[in-house]
Amino acid sequence: MEIGTRDMGAGRLFLSPVGDLDMAGAPAFDRVLDGVLDRPDLVEIVVDLGAVPFLDSTGVAALLRGAAEAVGRGATLRVTDPQPVVARVLRITAVDVLLGWPGDGSSAVEPGWRRLR
């Protein structure tokens, strides 16, 4: 897995993973994410999933761990532009809204769930 990073200024970083975010790709994603989370001025991490064709439970766990770590440091992590298969995984595991991507186009959180912020 290759992961591009781009500094968007004002403490915002953009990550662009390319490849499957699964058992094989998650360690590389974790390493890059750990480096990003160490930035002292961090406010937001945006993970563009447009070039991720497949996401398994290991990838979901990596995204959730990153979101929780970001919140612990006063920042947020959100995903954007998931491919259809990835969007389905995010939706059926009910983490889409937790990762800032409401799959149905709404911004409402289902009763009983809360956002990670």
C-alpha positions as CSV (number, residue, x, y, z in Angstrom):
1,M,0.0,0.0,0.0
2,E,1.2,3.5,-0.9
3,I,0.0,6.5,1.1
4,G,0.3,10.0,0.0
5,T,0.2,12.9,2.4
6,R,-0.6,16.5,1.8
7,D,-0.5,19.4,4.3
8,M,-3.6,21.5,3.8
9,G,-2.5,24.1,6.2
10,A,-4.0,25.2,9.5
11,G,-3.3,21.8,11.1
12,R,-5.2,19.8,8.4
13,L,-3.6,16.9,6.7
14,F,-4.9,14.8,3.8
15,L,-4.0,11.1,3.5
16,S,-4.4,9.3,0.2
17,P,-4.0,5.5,0.6
18,V,-3.7,3.5,-2.6
19,G,-4.5,-0.2,-2.5
20,D,-6.4,-2.5,-0.2
21,L,-6.7,-1.5,3.4
22,D,-6.7,-5.0,4.8
23,M,-4.4,-7.2,6.9
24,A,-1.6,-6.7,4.4
25,G,-2.0,-2.9,4.0
26,A,-3.1,-1.8,7.4
27,P,0.5,-1.8,9.0
28,A,1.7,0.7,6.4
29,F,-1.4,2.8,7.0
30,D,-0.8,2.6,10.7
31,R,2.8,3.8,10.4
32,V,1.9,6.8,8.3
33,L,-1.0,7.6,10.6
34,D,1.2,7.4,13.7
35,G,3.6,9.9,12.1
36,V,0.7,12.3,11.3
37,L,-0.8,12.0,14.8
38,D,2.5,13.1,16.3
39,R,2.2,16.6,14.7
40,P,1.7,19.1,17.5
41,D,-0.6,21.5,15.5
42,L,-2.9,18.7,14.3
43,V,-6.6,19.7,13.9
44,E,-8.0,17.4,11.3
45,I,-7.0,14.3,9.2
46,V,-8.9,13.6,6.1
47,V,-8.5,10.1,4.6
48,D,-9.4,9.9,1.0
49,L,-10.6,6.4,0.3
50,G,-11.1,7.0,-3.4
51,A,-8.2,4.7,-4.4
52,V,-9.0,2.0,-1.8
53,P,-10.9,-0.8,-3.6
54,F,-11.2,-3.1,-0.6
55,L,-11.5,-2.6,3.1
56,D,-11.7,-5.5,5.7
57,S,-12.1,-5.5,9.5
58,T,-8.4,-4.8,9.9
59,G,-8.8,-1.7,7.9
60,V,-11.9,-0.6,9.8
61,A,-10.0,-1.1,13.0
62,A,-7.1,1.0,11.7
63,L,-9.4,3.8,10.8
64,L,-11.3,3.7,14.2
65,R,-8.0,3.5,16.1
66,G,-6.8,6.6,14.2
67,A,-10.1,8.4,14.9
68,A,-9.8,7.6,18.6
69,E,-6.2,8.7,18.7
70,A,-7.0,11.9,16.9
71,V,-9.8,12.7,19.4
72,G,-7.4,12.0,22.2
73,R,-5.2,14.7,20.8
74,G,-7.9,17.2,20.3
75,A,-8.3,16.6,16.5
76,T,-10.6,14.7,14.2
77,L,-10.2,12.0,11.6
78,R,-12.8,11.7,8.8
79,V,-13.0,9.7,5.6
80,T,-14.1,10.8,2.2
81,D,-14.9,9.4,-1.3
82,P,-15.1,5.7,-0.5
83,Q,-15.4,3.3,-3.4
84,P,-18.8,1.4,-3.5
85,V,-17.4,-1.8,-1.8
86,V,-15.6,0.2,0.9
87,A,-18.7,2.4,1.4
88,R,-20.8,-0.8,1.9
89,V,-18.3,-2.1,4.5
90,L,-18.4,1.3,6.4
91,R,-22.2,1.3,6.3
92,I,-22.8,-2.3,7.4
93,T,-20.3,-2.0,10.2
94,A,-22.0,1.2,11.3
95,V,-18.8,3.2,11.4
96,D,-19.6,5.5,8.4
97,V,-21.0,8.3,10.5
98,L,-18.4,7.7,13.3
99,L,-15.8,8.4,10.6
100,G,-17.6,11.5,9.4
101,W,-19.1,10.0,6.2
102,P,-22.8,9.7,6.3
103,G,-23.4,7.1,3.5
104,D,-27.0,8.2,2.9
105,G,-26.1,11.8,2.4
106,S,-27.5,13.0,5.7
107,S,-25.6,14.2,8.7
108,A,-27.8,12.6,11.3
109,V,-26.4,10.0,13.7
110,E,-28.7,7.0,14.4
111,P,-30.2,7.0,17.9
112,G,-27.9,5.2,20.3
113,W,-24.7,6.1,18.4
114,R,-22.4,9.1,18.8
115,R,-19.8,10.7,16.7
116,L,-16.1,10.5,17.6
117,R,-15.1,14.1,18.1
